Amino acid sequence: MPDNPGHQVDVSVIIPTLNEQETIGVCIQKVRQVFERYGIRGEIIVSDSSTDRTPEIARALGAIVVRPDRRGYGYAYRFAFKYARGRYIVIGDGDDTYDFLEMYRLLEPLMRREADLVIGSRFRGRIEKGAMPWLHRWIGNPVLTSFLNIFFKAGVSDAHSGFRAIRRDALERLDLRADGMEFASEMIVEACRKGLRIKEVPINYYRRKKNESKLRSFHDGWKHMKFMLLNAPNWLFTYPGAAIFLAGLVLTLSALFRINIGYLPGIHSMIAGSLLIILGYQILFFGAFSKVLGHGDLPKFLTLEKGAAAGTIIFMAGLIWAIKLLLNWISSGFRILPPVEHDVACFTLVVIGLQTYFSSFMLSVIAEQRKRMIATV
C-alpha cells in the first residue's frame, strides 16, 4: 500500500500518445485494474498529440487528457508533469508494448523507499518475439546503454526502457530539457548527477498490436549518443585530447633525441608529432571550456594569471630557442642551416605557448559569462 494515506492522489500515470486509438483503451483499463487491486488512489494523464480518436477514447475512460503545444516524446512528458498530482509518477507508452498490469513492480521499491527512480528492464525480463528489431535488441540498445554506463556510471541494463516510476520529490530535482527520444537518456543522466538511487525490475515487452513503431533507428540513436557526448566532456574532449597529445609528444621527443620506439623516428614523424601535440592540446582546452560552461567556475588550480604566465613562459622559451637558431645561422655566414628537428620543436613551443595564453583568457571569459547568466536567472 502507498505510504502516504493523507495524499489525495497516490500515483499519477502519464501516457504519451500519437494516434494510439487501437491500444489506449487497453492501457487505461490495465492501469485501473492495478489501482483497484492494490487500493491505489490514482490518476491517468494522457499527453496526446493525435489526429485520430485517441483523446476521445481516453476521456471516455476517465483519463485526464492534455495536449502539448508542440510535438516530441520528451516534451509530451515534460508538459504532462505539470499536471501530475501524485506522490509517485509512472510513465509508459500507449501502444500496449509495456504491460501496465506490471506497474506495481515499479512502484514497490519507491513505496519501500529502496529507490528514487525505478526502470523496467526488458533485457532482464522477457522480450516477445518480433517486439524489438534485431538491430535495436543486439546492437543499438546494448551499445548505447554501455556508453551511458561508462560515461555516467549508471549501472543499468536497459537505458531506453520507456516504462519507469519515480518519486515526485526526486522528479522535481531533475533538470529535464530534452524534447525528443533522448529524454530517456537525459532522465538517467540527471538522476546520476543528482545522486538518486536507481533500481531496475524485470518486465515483459510485447509486439505492437497496431501501427508501426515511431522510432527512427539511426536518427534517434544518434540523438541519444549526441546527448551523452555533449554531457560527458571528459569522454568527448579530455581523454581523446590527452591521448592525441601524448602520442604526439612521444613521436616528437623520440625524433628529437633519436630514441628507438620500434623504429627510429625521423623528421617526418616529428612533424606529425608536432601536429598531434598542437591538436591534442587544443582539444584538452575544449574540454576545459565545456567543464567551465557546465560548472561556472575555473578549476581551483587554474587561474587566468597562472595560465597566462605559463603560456608566456612556454612562448618565450620557444622564441628564445628560435632566435638562437637564427643567430647561429647568421654567424655561419648563412651557410649552415639549423637542424630541422630543432626548428619544429621551437615553433611547436611557440604555438603551444600562444594557445595557453589566449585559451586562459577564453576560459576566464566563459566563466564570467556563466556567472552572469546564473545571476540573472
For each residue, the residues with C-beta under 8 A, 3 or more apart:
1: 38 39 111
2: 5 7 10 11 40 41 87 88 111
3: 111 113
4: 7 10 87
5: 2
6:
7: 2 4 10 41 86 87
8: 41 85
9: 12 41 42 43 85 86 87
10: 2 4 7 40 41 42 86 87 88
11: 2 35 40 41 42 43 86 87 88 89 90 107
12: 9 42 43 44 45 84 85 86 88 89 90
13: 31 42 43 44 45 89 90 91 92 100 103
14: 45 47 77 80 81 84 89 90 91 92
15: 24 27 28 44 45 46 47 63 91 92 93 94
16: 46 47 48 49 73 76 77 80 91 93 94
17: 20 24 46 47 48 49 50 54 55 58 94
18: 48 49 50 54 71 214
19: 50 51 52 54 211
20: 17 23 24 27 50 54 94 95 211
21: 24 50 52 53 54 57
22: 209 210 211
23: 20 26 27 94 95 96 208 209 210
24: 15 17 20 21 27 28 46 54 57 58 94
25: 28 29 57 58 61
26: 23 29 30 96
27: 15 20 23 24 30 31 92 94 96 100
28: 15 24 25 31 32 44 46 58 61 62 63
29: 25 26 32 33 61
30: 26 27 33 34 99 100 101 103
31: 13 27 28 34 35 42 44 100 103
32: 28 29 35 36 44 61 62
33: 29 30 36 37 101
34: 30 31 37 38 40 100 101 103 104
35: 11 31 32 38 39 40 41 42
36: 32 33 39
37: 33 34 104
38: 1 34 35 104
39: 1 35 36
40: 2 10 11 34 35 107
41: 2 7 8 9 10 11 35
42: 9 10 11 12 13 31 35 86
43: 9 11 12 13 64 84 85 86
44: 12 13 15 28 31 32 58 62 63 64
45: 12 13 14 15 63 64 65 66 80 83 84
46: 15 16 17 24 28 54 55 58 63 64 65 66 94
47: 14 15 16 17 66 67 68 76 77 79 80
48: 16 17 18 54 55 58 65 66 67
49: 16 17 18 67 68 71 76
50: 17 18 19 20 21 53 54 55
51: 19
52: 19 21
53: 21 50 56 57
54: 17 18 19 20 21 24 46 48 50 57 58 94
55: 17 46 48 50 58 59 65 67
56: 53 59 60
57: 21 24 25 53 54 60 61
58: 17 24 25 28 44 46 48 54 55 61 63 65
59: 55 56 62 63 65
60: 56 57
61: 25 28 29 32 57 58
62: 28 32 44 59
63: 15 28 44 45 46 58 59
64: 43 44 45 46 83
65: 45 46 48 55 58 59
66: 45 46 47 48 79 80 83
67: 47 48 49 55
68: 47 49 71 72 75 76 79 80
69: 79
70: 75 179
71: 18 49 68 75 76
72: 68 75 76 179 180
73: 16 76 77 179 180 181 183
74: 77 78 176 178 179 180 181 182 183 186
75: 68 70 71 72 78 79 179 180
76: 16 47 49 68 71 72 73 79 80
77: 14 16 47 73 74 80 81 91 176 183
78: 74 75 81 82 176 177 179 183
79: 47 66 68 69 75 76 82
80: 14 16 45 47 66 68 76 77 83 84
81: 14 77 78 84 89 171
82: 78 79
83: 45 64 66 80
84: 12 14 43 45 80 81 89 168
85: 8 9 12 43
86: 7 9 10 11 12 42 43 89 168
87: 2 4 7 9 10 11 167 168
88: 2 10 11 12 107 110 111 165 166 167 168
89: 11 12 13 14 81 84 86 165 166 167 168 171
90: 11 12 13 14 103 106 107 164 165
91: 13 14 15 16 77 162 163 164 165 166
92: 13 14 15 27 98 100 103 162 163 164
93: 15 16 97 98 162 163
94: 15 16 17 20 23 24 27 46 54
95: 20 23 208 209 210 211
96: 23 26 27 99 206 208 209
97: 93 131 205 206 207 208
98: 92 93 102 120 162 163 203 205 206
99: 30 96 102 203 204 206
100: 13 27 30 31 34 92 103
101: 30 33 34
102: 98 99 105 106 120 163 203 204
103: 13 30 31 34 90 92 100 106 107 165
104: 34 37 38 107 108
105: 102 108 120 201 202 203
106: 90 102 103 109 110 118 120 163 164 165 201
107: 11 40 88 90 103 104 110 111 118 165
108: 104 105 111 112
109: 106 112 114 115 118 199 201
110: 88 106 107 113 114 115 116 118 165 166 167
111: 1 2 3 88 107 108
112: 108 109
113: 3 110
114: 109 110 197 199
115: 109 110 118 197 198 199
116: 110 166 167 170 191 196 197 198
117: 164 165 166 167 170 187 188 191 196 197 198 199
118: 106 107 109 110 115 164 165 166 198 199 200 201
119: 156 158 161 163 164 188 198 199 200 201
120: 98 102 105 106 125 158 161 163 164 200 201 202 203
121: 124 125 156 157 158 161 200 201 202 203
122: 125 127 132 158 161 203 204 205
123: 127 141 142 157 158
124: 121 157 158 200 201 202
125: 120 121 122 202 203 204 205
126: 202 204 205
127: 122 123 131 132 137 204 205
128: 131 204 205 206 207
129: 207
130: 207
131: 97 127 128 205 206 207 208
132: 122 127 136 137 141 205
133: 136 137 213 217
134: 137 138 139
135: 138 139 140 217
136: 132 133 139 140 141 215 217
137: 127 132 133 134 140 141 142
138: 134 135 142
139: 134 135 136 142 143
140: 135 136 137 143 144 217 221
141: 123 132 136 137 144 145 158 159 160
142: 123 137 138 139 145 146
143: 139 140 146 147
144: 140 141 147 148 159 160 185 221 224 225 228
145: 141 142 148 149 156 157 158 159 160
146: 142 143 149 150
147: 143 144 150 151 225 228
148: 144 145 151 152 154 156 159 185 188 189 228
149: 145 146 152 153 154 155 156 159
150: 146 147 153 235
151: 147 148 228 231 232 235
152: 148 149 188 189 192 193 228 232
153: 149 150 192
154: 148 149 159 188 189 191 192 198
155: 149 198
156: 119 121 145 148 149 159 188 198 200
157: 121 123 124 145 200
158: 119 120 121 122 123 124 141 145 161 200
159: 141 144 145 148 149 154 156 184 185 188
160: 141 144 145 181 184 185 224
161: 119 120 121 122 158 164 184 203
162: 91 92 93 98 184
163: 91 92 93 98 102 106 119 120 203
164: 90 91 92 106 117 118 119 120 161 187
165: 88 89 90 91 103 106 107 110 117 118
166: 88 89 91 110 116 117 118 170 171 187
167: 87 88 89 110 116 117 170 171
168: 84 86 87 88 89 171 172
169: 172 173
170: 116 117 166 167 173 174 191 194 196
171: 81 89 166 167 168 174
172: 168 169
173: 169 170 194 196
174: 170 171 187 190 191 194
175: 190
176: 74 77 78 183 186 187 190
177: 78 186
178: 74 182 183 185 186 227
179: 70 72 73 74 75 78 183
180: 72 73 74 75 183 220 223
181: 73 74 160 184 215 220 223 224
182: 74 178 185 186 220 223 224 226 227
183: 73 74 77 78 176 178 179 180 186 187
184: 159 160 161 162 181 187 188 224
185: 144 148 159 160 178 182 188 189 224 227 228
186: 74 176 177 178 182 183 189 190 227
187: 117 164 166 174 176 183 184 190 191
188: 117 119 148 152 154 156 159 184 185 191 192 198
189: 148 152 154 185 186 192 193 227 228 231
190: 174 175 176 186 187 193 194
191: 116 117 154 170 174 187 188 194 196 198
192: 152 153 154 188 189 195 196 198
193: 152 189 190
194: 170 173 174 190 191
195: 192
196: 116 117 170 173 191 192
197: 114 115 116 117
198: 115 116 117 118 119 154 155 156 188 191 192
199: 109 114 115 117 118 119
200: 118 119 120 121 124 156 157 158
201: 105 106 109 118 119 120 121 124
202: 105 120 121 124 125 126
203: 98 99 102 105 120 121 122 125 161 163
204: 99 102 122 125 126 127 128
205: 97 98 122 125 126 127 128 131 132
206: 96 97 98 99 128 131
207: 97 128 129 130 131
208: 23 95 96 97 131 211 212 213
209: 22 23 95 96
210: 22 23 95
211: 19 20 22 95 208
212: 208
213: 133 208
214: 18
215: 136 181 220
216: 219 220
217: 133 135 136 140 220 221
218: 221 222
219: 216 222 223
220: 180 181 182 215 216 217 223 224
221: 140 144 217 218 224 225
222: 218 219 225 226
223: 180 181 182 219 220 226 227
224: 144 160 181 182 184 185 220 221 227 228
225: 144 147 221 222 228 229
226: 182 222 223 229 230
227: 178 182 185 186 189 223 224 230 231
228: 144 147 148 151 152 185 189 224 225 231 232
229: 225 226 232 235 236
230: 226 227 236
231: 151 189 227 228
232: 151 152 228 229 235 236
233: 236 237 238 286 287 290 291 294
234: 237 238 239 287
235: 150 151 229 232 238 239 240
236: 229 230 232 233 240 287 290
237: 233 234 240 241 283 284 286 287 290
238: 233 234 235 241 242 284 287
239: 234 235 242 243
240: 235 236 237 243 244 280 283
241: 237 238 244 245 280 281 282 283 284 286 287
242: 238 239 245 246 280 284
243: 239 240 246 247 280
244: 240 241 247 248 276 279 280 283
245: 241 242 248 249 276 277 280 281 283 284
246: 242 243 249 250 280
247: 243 244 250 251 273 276 280
248: 244 245 251 252 272 273 274 275 276 277 278 279 280
249: 245 246 252 253 273 277
250: 246 247 253 254 261 273
251: 247 248 254 255 265 269 270 272 273 276
252: 248 249 255 256 270 273 274 277 344 345 348
253: 249 250 256 257 259 273
254: 250 251 257 258 259 260 261 265 269
255: 251 252 258 265 266 267 269 270 273 341
256: 252 253 270 341 342 345
257: 253 254
258: 254 255 264
259: 253 254 265
260: 254 263 264
261: 250 254 265
262:
263: 260
264: 258 260
265: 251 254 255 259 261 269 270 273
266: 255 269 270
267: 255 270 271 340 341 344
268: 271 272
269: 251 254 255 265 266 272 273
270: 251 252 255 256 265 266 267 273 274 341 344 345
271: 267 268 274 275 344
272: 248 251 268 269 275 276
273: 247 248 249 250 251 252 253 255 265 269 270 276 277
274: 248 252 270 271 277 278 344 345 347 348
275: 248 271 272 278 279
276: 244 245 247 248 251 272 273 279 280
277: 245 248 249 252 273 274 280 281 348 352
278: 248 274 275 281 282 348 351 352 355
279: 244 248 275 276 282 283
280: 240 241 242 243 244 245 246 247 248 276 277 283 284
281: 241 245 277 278 284 285 352 355
282: 241 278 279 285 286 355 359
283: 237 240 241 244 245 279 280 286 287
284: 237 238 241 242 245 280 281 287 288
285: 281 282 288 289 355 359 362 363
286: 233 237 241 282 283 289 290
287: 233 234 236 237 238 241 283 284 290 291
288: 284 285 291 292 299 302 359 363
289: 285 286 292 293 362 363 366
290: 233 236 237 286 287 293 294
291: 233 287 288 294 295 299
292: 288 289 295 296 297 298 363 366 367 370
293: 289 290 296 366 370
294: 233 290 291
295: 291 292
296: 292 293 367 370 371 374
297: 292 367 370 371
298: 292 302 303 304 363 364 367
299: 288 291 302
300:
301: 306
302: 288 298 299 306 307 360 363
303: 298 306 307
304: 298 307 308 360 361 363 364
305: 308 309
306: 301 302 303 309 310 360
307: 302 303 304 310 311 356 357 359 360 361 363
308: 304 305 311 312 356 357 360 361
309: 305 306 312 313
310: 306 307 313 314 356 360
311: 307 308 314 315 353 354 355 356 357 358 359 360
312: 308 309 315 316 353 357
313: 309 310 316 317 353
314: 310 311 317 318 349 352 353 356
315: 311 312 318 319 349 350 353 354 356 357
316: 312 313 319 320 353
317: 313 314 320 321 349 353
318: 314 315 321 322 346 347 348 349 350 351 352 353
319: 315 316 322 323 346 350
320: 316 317 323 324
321: 317 318 324 325 342 345 346 349
322: 318 319 325 326 343 346 347 350
323: 319 320 326 327
324: 320 321 327 328
325: 321 322 328 329 338 342 343 346
326: 322 323 329 330
327: 323 324 330 331
328: 324 325 331 332 336 338
329: 325 326 332 334 336 337 338
330: 326 327 333 334
331: 327 328
332: 328 329 335 336
333: 330
334: 329 330
335: 332
336: 328 329 332
337: 329 340
338: 325 328 329 342 343
339: 342 343
340: 267 337 343 344
341: 255 256 267 270 344 345
342: 256 321 325 338 339 345 346
343: 322 325 338 339 340 346 347
344: 252 267 270 271 274 340 341 347 348
345: 252 256 270 274 321 341 342 348 349
346: 318 319 321 322 325 342 343 349 350
347: 274 318 322 343 344 350 351
348: 252 274 277 278 318 344 345 351 352
349: 314 315 317 318 321 345 346 352 353
350: 315 318 319 322 346 347 353 354
351: 278 318 347 348 354 355
352: 277 278 281 314 318 348 349 355 356
353: 311 312 313 314 315 316 317 318 349 350 356 357
354: 311 315 350 351 357 358
355: 278 281 282 285 311 351 352 358 359
356: 307 308 310 311 314 315 352 353 359 360
357: 307 308 311 312 315 353 354 360 361
358: 311 354 355 361 362
359: 282 285 288 307 311 355 356 362 363
360: 302 304 306 307 308 310 311 356 357 363 364
361: 304 307 308 357 358 364 365
362: 285 289 358 359 365 366
363: 285 288 289 292 298 302 304 307 359 360 366 367
364: 298 304 360 361 367 368
365: 361 362 368 369
366: 289 292 293 362 363 369 370
367: 292 296 297 298 363 364 370 371
368: 364 365 371 372
369: 365 366 372 373
370: 292 293 296 297 366 367 373 374
371: 296 297 367 368 374 375
372: 368 369 375 376
373: 369 370 376 377
374: 296 370 371 377
375: 371 372
376: 372 373
377: 373 374
